[in-house]
Each structure stands twice: as structure tokens, then as C-alpha cells.
Amino acid sequence: MHLRIEDVAQLARNASERVLEAAARVRATEAEADATFGEVFLPKIDAVASYWRSDRQLEVTTQLGPLRVASHDLGFEMVRATQPLLDVADFFYRYGAERAAVDVARLAAVRAADVAELSAIRAFYAILSRREEIGALERSVHVLESHVTDARHLFAAGRVPENDVTKVDLELSRRQQALLAARHGEREATLELLAALALPPETPLTIEAPGAAPDAAPAPLPQLVARALDARPDLRALAAADHRLELLVAAWTADYVPRVQAFVDYQYDVNDAFQDNDAFEGGVQAQVRLFDGLAREHRRAEVRAQREVLASRRRDLERRVAIEVERARLAVEEQRSALAVAERSIAQAEASLRVEDDLYRHDKSAAAAVLDSELKLVESRVDAAHARYGTLAAAAALKVATGGGSP
């Protein structure tokens, strides 16, 4: 599978298990809201049917004499349609609370997609960083192998002590160990990326490196924090959740407002037990709740307590968001500075290595000086790779911390 950074972001948003779970929650809340809409705004039609038979007789004594009524088969069918005309709690609050719950779920899904994308992007850049580290170490190992050969030839010629050969050989072993660790680190980053994209561990990947790291410095911190507090999906989800609870408090109050509904009945007696076996009835029914055993007050107190919990959680999240934004901005600045230093260090280390290697070949320098110069070159190349992709990863983290948009 060939992956670019754009592909990684899109796959993470579409295939991550966290995103799929959040999307399922959105569908569940939407279904609940639709069910509430149907319950509140659409008419209800019920069919009732009954039939009974009895051999009993009823005898009533009157002034005119006994009156006997013999029972016979009786049947009754009815279709009843009802439609609320006025239900303040349902129309204006309960259905609105369900729609607010949908907004909460959708914003949670957006946040889950942001987090999944950032996790995948970090793994993507970690792979590229490790690969550049591997390339630098492989070149270093190749150079050290030639140094070992040269040192042995010089030792055989009596021009350097045996200790120089040992030092070069030991440094070669250390560099080979570092190369093995870098390869393992690349595999770990690959597994993390595959997990973030919900792909099997055996999936082959070819990764295309992105362009250069952004040169533009991030916006001032107060501006970034203000943007995050306004745009972060998790903060907006808390606001939507608080609005939902506010509607529920009002709904429990509106339970004491009269409820009015219209009804229409069609009745049919299958066995003509009554003279008017076909009958239509219609009317309006009003219901007023006078007392509910203080249940309303208890429910309102419960919802108010939940709102206090949300308010506390929002204050805590706002502080954490501000800290997260500042840390992300500091990381961008640090990585940009590290990249500039590493790029300058590469040129200097290459020049120093050429000088030390030439002096060593003319018996004017020790093997330790050559190894030190070569090690500094490798470290500068590795630092540049880490800083380059670290800058891109830090910029992505800052984007997510501020709720999207250009950092």
C-alpha cells in the first residue's frame, strides 16, 4: 500500500476503530431523536378488538313484572387515533434535548477523528524519521568498516598501535547495535501506523515523504488559545451537553403545564349487539398534573447537579486546552530551532571528518579523533531527521490542539 500524508489523514478519519465507534454513537442518538420526533409529532393509531360469549341470563323485577334479558354473542372493534395538540414539555424541550444529544455525539466524533488522525500522522513521521536515521547509520557502518580495514593495515605496517584498531572495531559494533535499534524502532512505528489505520500487521507499506517542514512561525500564544477555546470539538460538546441538561430542567417544569390532545374513535360491533354498531367519536382531552409526589423537584435537582459537573469539567478542560496549546507551540519552536542547528552541524561535521581523516592517514591524528568526528556527523544527520519530521508532527499536534485550521 502506497501512503502519502494526505492518505494517512483520510484513512485514519475513516477507518480508525475509535472513529467508527463514535460514528455508531452518532447513529444511535440520531435514531433516538427520530423516535422522539415520531412519538411527539406524529399521530398514534391503535386497533382494539374483543369478543365474548355467555349463556347467563339477567332477570330484573319491575312493577310490570319480571324482565329477563338473555345474553348472546357480543363483539367489539375500535380504531383510535390520537394526536397531541399541546404538550409544552415534549414539543419544546424533550425533543430539543434529544437533538442536543445528537450534537454532542457528532462533536465527540469530530474530536475522535482529530485524535485518530494525529496518532496516525505521528506514526507516519516517526517511520520517515527512523528511515533517515537508518540511512545515516548504514552509511556510518560502511565508513567504519573501511576504517577498520585501514586501521588493521596501518597496524600491520607498524604505523598505529593496536589500541587504535580496537577502538575502531568497538565503535563499529556500537554503530551496528544502534542500527539494529533504529530498524526495530521503524517497525514499531509501522505497527503503530497500521493499528491507527485499522490495517493488518502484515500489510506492506510504501511511504512517500512529504515536502519540507513549514517555515512560518506559529501565531502568538493568546491568539492560538482563543482559537482553541472557540473551536475545539470537545469544548463545544460540553456546551451542547449543558444545553441538553438545561432543556431537561425546563421539561420537568413544563410537566405542570396542561397537555391537550385530540382523538377520533371508530367503533364497530361485529355481531350487532348494539343498535348503532357503527359509531364515530371524537374530541379533545386535556390533562393537568396537580401533584407528582415531588418527583419533579428531585429530577430537576439531579439535572442541576449534572450541570454543575459539566461546568467543572469545562473549566478543567479549558485550562488543559490552554496548556496543551502552549506545549504544542513550544514543541514547534523547539523542533524548528533544532532543525536549523542540525542542518548547520551537518556541514561542519562533514568538514571536520575530512580533516581528521586526512590527518589520521598521515599519522598526524589519533583514531579517537576520527571516530569522534564521524560520530558527530552521524548524530547531526540523525538529529536533522528527527527535527525535520518532529517539526511536521508538532505542527500537526498544534493544529489539533487549536481545533483545526492553520496554526
C-alpha positions as MATLAB code, in Angstrom:
seq = 'MHLRIEDVAQLARNASERVLEAAARVRATEAEADATFGEVFLPKIDAVASYWRSDRQLEVTTQLGPLRVASHDLGFEMVRATQPLLDVADFFYRYGAERAAVDVARLAAVRAADVAELSAIRAFYAILSRREEIGALERSVHVLESHVTDARHLFAAGRVPENDVTKVDLELSRRQQALLAARHGEREATLELLAALALPPETPLTIEAPGAAPDAAPAPLPQLVARALDARPDLRALAAADHRLELLVAAWTADYVPRVQAFVDYQYDVNDAFQDNDAFEGGVQAQVRLFDGLAREHRRAEVRAQREVLASRRRDLERRVAIEVERARLAVEEQRSALAVAERSIAQAEASLRVEDDLYRHDKSAAAAVLDSELKLVESRVDAAHARYGTLAAAAALKVATGGGSP';
ca = [
       0.000    0.000    0.000;
       1.358    3.389   -1.030;
       0.743    6.129    1.514;
       1.131    9.886    1.471;
       0.448   12.107    4.434;
      -2.934   13.024    2.928;
      -3.838    9.340    2.602;
      -2.870    8.705    6.215;
      -5.087   11.513    7.479;
      -8.055   10.358    5.388;
      -7.706    6.688    6.304;
      -7.378    7.489    9.991;
     -10.597    9.515    9.892;
     -12.495    6.802    8.046;
     -11.103    3.522    9.343;
      -9.974    4.088   12.918;
     -11.902    1.967   15.399;
     -12.342    4.991   17.663;
     -13.909    6.936   14.811;
     -16.172    4.041   13.865;
     -17.301    3.720   17.478;
     -18.026    7.449   17.667;
     -19.948    7.276   14.378;
     -22.059    4.440   15.783;
     -22.890    6.609   18.796;
     -23.994    9.372   16.431;
     -26.327    6.986   14.622;
     -27.723    5.775   17.936;
     -28.502    9.303   19.145;
     -29.991   10.212   15.770;
     -32.253    7.171   15.945;
     -33.316    8.170   19.475;
     -34.075   11.704   18.275;
     -36.087   10.376   15.322;
     -38.049    8.101   17.648;
     -38.790   11.047   19.921;
     -39.956   13.114   16.944;
     -42.324   10.361   15.849;
     -43.625    9.954   19.364;
     -44.246   13.670   19.814;
     -45.368   14.965   16.428;
     -46.973   12.063   14.551;
     -50.492   10.700   15.301;
     -50.891    7.353   17.032;
     -53.371    4.803   15.724;
     -54.372    1.797   17.843;
     -56.689   -1.063   16.918;
     -58.658   -2.838   19.640;
     -60.758   -5.967   19.143;
     -62.640   -8.114   21.614;
     -65.214  -10.883   21.559;
     -67.015  -12.781   24.267;
     -69.899  -15.215   24.639;
     -72.018  -16.039   27.726;
     -75.043  -18.258   28.451;
     -76.064  -16.370   31.544;
     -79.404  -14.603   31.793;
     -80.236  -11.433   33.647;
     -83.629  -11.119   35.423;
     -84.798   -7.766   36.756;
     -88.041   -7.462   38.788;
     -90.126   -4.418   37.873;
     -93.583   -3.194   38.764;
     -94.801   -4.609   35.497;
     -93.327   -7.977   36.195;
     -90.011   -9.771   35.827;
     -87.791   -8.718   32.895;
     -85.448  -11.297   31.554;
     -82.532  -10.413   29.319;
     -80.771  -13.308   27.662;
     -77.133  -12.692   26.709;
     -75.735  -13.710   23.351;
     -72.523  -13.385   21.383;
     -71.014   -9.959   21.728;
     -68.228   -8.404   19.678;
     -66.479   -5.045   19.635;
     -63.845   -3.483   17.406;
     -62.407    0.000   17.616;
     -59.718    2.033   15.878;
     -58.490    5.010   17.871;
     -56.305    7.810   16.590;
     -54.748   10.391   18.901;
     -52.532   13.401   18.251;
     -51.055   15.773   20.816;
     -52.088   19.338   20.176;
     -50.261   20.987   23.029;
     -47.508   19.370   25.060;
     -45.040   22.050   26.029;
     -42.551   19.663   27.608;
     -42.383   17.364   24.570;
     -42.637   19.950   21.813;
     -40.162   22.498   23.093;
     -37.846   20.702   25.478;
     -37.644   16.931   25.305;
     -37.262   16.736   21.549;
     -34.794   19.629   21.689;
     -32.821   17.731   24.331;
     -32.586   14.721   22.017;
     -31.321   16.931   19.182;
     -28.752   18.409   21.554;
     -27.626   14.866   22.379;
     -27.068   14.303   18.657;
     -24.888   17.423   18.548;
     -22.862   16.108   21.490;
     -22.283   12.785   19.726;
     -21.321   14.468   16.456;
     -18.800   16.749   18.146;
     -17.371   13.769   20.012;
     -16.974   12.017   16.661;
     -15.125   15.034   15.265;
     -12.760   15.006   18.239;
     -12.211   11.254   17.867;
     -11.328   11.776   14.205;
      -8.862   14.549   15.124;
      -7.144   12.371   17.722;
      -7.028    9.361   15.379;
      -5.563   11.489   12.596;
      -2.890   12.937   14.886;
      -1.920    9.485   16.150;
      -1.544    8.199   12.584;
       0.397   11.279   11.451;
       2.841   10.972   14.342;
       3.462    7.323   13.480;
       3.881    8.244    9.802;
       6.527   10.863   10.579;
       8.193    8.531   13.083;
       8.639    5.963   10.291;
      10.230    8.544    7.991;
      12.459    9.804   10.781;
      13.594    6.292   11.612;
      14.294    5.547    7.971;
      16.556    8.565    7.650;
      18.268    7.515   10.871;
      18.747    4.044    9.428;
      20.222    5.527    6.255;
      22.677    7.637    8.240;
      23.703    4.683   10.387;
      24.111    2.417    7.384;
      26.455    4.936    5.773;
      28.306    5.239    9.066;
      28.670    1.465    9.396;
      30.029    1.264    5.853;
      32.568    4.004    6.611;
      33.595    2.383    9.894;
      34.108   -0.937    8.161;
      36.580    0.745    5.820;
      38.178    2.436    8.858;
      38.622   -0.951   10.494;
      40.322   -2.260    7.373;
      42.575    0.793    7.144;
      43.431    0.625   10.848;
      44.430   -3.010   10.535;
      46.658   -2.218    7.556;
      48.296    0.650    9.433;
      48.766   -1.568   12.475;
      50.348   -4.261   10.304;
      52.674   -1.624    8.917;
      53.577   -0.554   12.442;
      52.233    2.935   11.994;
      49.454    2.841   14.659;
      49.125    0.978   17.942;
      46.793   -1.986   18.339;
      44.556    0.130   20.565;
      43.501    2.171   17.534;
      42.244   -0.959   15.805;
      40.346   -1.986   18.922;
      38.706    1.429   19.255;
      37.538    1.469   15.661;
      36.276   -2.093   15.867;
      34.394   -1.385   19.114;
      32.809    1.727   17.639;
      31.716   -0.326   14.620;
      29.957   -2.798   16.949;
      28.210    0.055   18.760;
      27.063    1.570   15.489;
      25.737   -1.781   14.293;
      23.793   -2.083   17.539;
      22.364    1.416   17.029;
      21.364    0.414   13.500;
      19.530   -2.637   14.813;
      17.693   -0.494   17.382;
      16.739    2.004   14.662;
      15.304   -0.766   12.499;
      13.299   -2.074   15.425;
      12.080    1.474   16.080;
      10.952    1.760   12.467;
       9.000   -1.477   12.767;
       7.356   -0.316   15.977;
       6.315    2.931   14.302;
       4.994    0.939   11.324;
       2.915   -1.270   13.611;
       1.560    1.818   15.352;
       0.578    3.320   11.996;
      -1.098    0.101   10.861;
      -3.038   -0.042   14.113;
      -4.120    3.587   13.734;
      -5.340    2.841   10.209;
      -7.030   -0.438   11.247;
      -4.823   -2.450    8.862;
      -3.400   -5.953    9.473;
       0.183   -6.051   10.821;
       1.403   -7.882    7.709;
       0.231   -5.130    5.331;
       3.186   -3.961    3.183;
       3.661   -0.192    3.134;
       5.486    2.150    0.818;
       5.637    5.660    2.232;
       6.105    8.864    0.285;
       7.932   11.591    2.183;
       6.177   14.979    2.331;
       7.676   18.316    1.394;
       9.877   20.481    3.533;
       8.883   21.490    7.028;
       6.869   24.724    7.250;
       8.997   27.842    7.569;
       6.300   30.093    9.003;
       6.387   30.600   12.741;
       3.177   29.805   14.672;
       0.771   32.577   15.647;
       1.080   34.267   19.050;
       0.004   32.141   22.007;
      -3.027   34.256   23.109;
      -4.438   34.037   19.601;
      -3.948   30.265   19.481;
      -5.558   29.742   22.887;
      -8.538   31.907   21.961;
      -8.978   29.951   18.750;
      -8.814   26.643   20.623;
     -11.368   27.692   23.246;
     -13.736   28.675   20.457;
     -13.183   25.796   18.017;
     -12.228   22.682   19.980;
     -14.882   19.991   19.377;
     -14.604   18.590   22.909;
     -15.309   22.017   24.436;
     -18.217   22.537   22.076;
     -19.522   19.079   23.003;
     -19.576   20.085   26.672;
     -21.512   23.223   25.766;
     -24.036   21.129   23.812;
     -24.341   18.701   26.728;
     -25.023   21.593   29.094;
     -27.710   22.909   26.709;
     -29.317   19.465   26.720;
     -29.463   19.436   30.523;
     -30.874   22.952   30.521;
     -33.699   21.762   28.274;
     -34.378   18.830   30.575;
     -34.698   21.146   33.577;
     -37.260   23.178   31.653;
     -39.053   19.990   30.570;
     -39.605   18.879   34.142;
     -41.061   22.314   34.898;
     -43.317   22.160   31.843;
     -44.794   18.892   33.073;
     -47.163   21.048   35.148;
     -48.445   22.870   32.033;
     -51.765   21.428   30.713;
     -51.481   18.832   27.955;
     -54.114   18.789   25.223;
     -54.596   16.060   22.631;
     -57.284   15.292   20.062;
     -58.739   11.821   19.478;
     -61.001   10.136   16.964;
     -62.624    6.721   17.560;
     -64.302    4.437   15.039;
     -66.268    1.640   16.717;
     -67.838   -1.369   15.059;
     -69.849   -4.165   16.665;
     -69.334   -7.307   14.633;
     -72.426   -9.102   15.958;
     -74.840   -6.166   16.097;
     -75.044   -6.377   19.852;
     -75.799   -2.651   19.921;
     -78.250   -0.737   17.795;
     -75.626    1.657   16.496;
     -72.990   -0.878   15.621;
     -71.039    1.727   13.569;
     -70.096    4.740   15.648;
     -67.720    7.641   15.368;
     -66.496    9.612   18.316;
     -64.087   12.498   18.511;
     -62.981   15.081   20.948;
     -60.250   16.882   22.774;
     -58.744   15.740   26.033;
     -56.926   17.996   28.491;
     -54.675   16.729   31.235;
     -53.267   18.744   34.112;
     -50.804   17.239   36.566;
     -51.501   18.651   40.005;
     -49.004   16.722   42.090;
     -46.386   14.098   41.334;
     -45.055   13.303   44.766;
     -42.200   15.830   44.458;
     -40.616   13.723   41.731;
     -40.230   16.793   39.527;
     -38.143   18.640   42.090;
     -35.897   15.641   42.644;
     -35.337   15.231   38.912;
     -34.593   18.918   38.488;
     -32.117   18.769   41.371;
     -30.429   15.787   39.735;
     -30.101   17.594   36.408;
     -28.803   20.745   38.096;
     -26.113   18.662   39.787;
     -25.164   17.196   36.409;
     -24.850   20.717   35.016;
     -22.520   21.622   37.864;
     -20.394   18.590   36.995;
     -20.268   19.701   33.367;
     -19.345   23.246   34.346;
     -16.488   21.961   36.484;
     -15.368   19.648   33.707;
     -15.440   22.511   31.205;
     -13.326   24.780   33.416;
     -10.805   21.981   33.852;
     -10.786   21.239   30.121;
     -10.287   24.900   29.246;
      -7.194   25.004   31.449;
      -5.907   21.790   29.935;
      -6.546   23.052   26.428;
      -4.566   26.220   27.125;
      -1.693   24.121   28.465;
      -1.890   21.744   25.500;
      -1.788   24.614   23.028;
       1.206   26.215   24.723;
       3.087   22.928   24.850;
       2.373   22.283   21.183;
       3.570   25.749   20.253;
       6.746   25.303   22.310;
       7.345   21.974   20.586;
       7.089   23.638   17.165;
       9.579   26.325   18.150;
      11.942   23.774   19.679;
      11.870   21.494   16.644;
      12.375   24.391   14.220;
      15.380   25.572   16.226;
      16.768   22.037   16.447;
      16.405   21.604   12.692;
      18.310   24.802   11.960;
      21.136   23.811   14.308;
      21.304   20.251   12.951;
      21.485   21.405    9.327;
      24.395   23.708   10.154;
      26.048   20.966   12.194;
      25.998   18.540    9.260;
      28.166   20.773    7.079;
      30.587   21.436    9.914;
      30.810   17.754   10.884;
      31.494   16.724    7.280;
      34.356   19.215    7.038;
      35.787   18.157   10.393;
      35.662   14.486    9.409;
      37.551   15.143    6.171;
      40.267   16.989    8.053;
      40.631   14.398   10.807;
      40.620   11.508    8.357;
      43.378   13.129    6.292;
      45.475   13.819    9.393;
      44.992   10.247   10.590;
      46.155    8.841    7.278;
      49.310   10.974    7.546;
      49.921    9.878   11.161;
      49.096   13.317   12.496;
      45.919   12.413   14.385;
      44.637    9.594   16.526;
      41.870    7.155   15.665;
      39.764    8.530   18.517;
      39.616   11.946   16.841;
      38.418   10.397   13.591;
      35.781    8.374   15.409;
      34.585   11.427   17.276;
      34.235   13.418   14.069;
      32.424   10.574   12.335;
      30.108   10.134   15.319;
      29.254   13.841   15.341;
      28.364   13.642   11.647;
      26.028   10.704   12.248;
      24.439   12.414   15.234;
      23.926   15.611   13.218;
      22.232   13.706   10.414;
      20.021   11.797   12.853;
      19.178   14.999   14.735;
      18.263   16.705   11.459;
      15.956   13.831   10.504;
      14.248   13.805   13.889;
      13.912   17.595   13.905;
      12.577   17.727   10.342;
       9.767   15.283   10.925;
       9.405   16.399   14.511;
       8.563   19.862   13.210;
       5.868   18.433   10.960;
       4.455   16.312   13.774;
       4.498   19.271   16.181;
       2.677   21.412   13.621;
       0.025   18.700   13.280;
      -0.309   18.488   17.068;
      -0.715   22.267   17.275;
      -3.410   22.141   14.599;
      -5.362   19.532   16.559;
      -4.824   21.400   19.840;
      -6.355   24.556   18.366;
      -9.324   22.716   16.880;
      -8.194   22.671   13.264;
      -7.155   25.322   10.808;
      -3.748   26.798   10.186;
      -1.626   27.057   13.351;
];
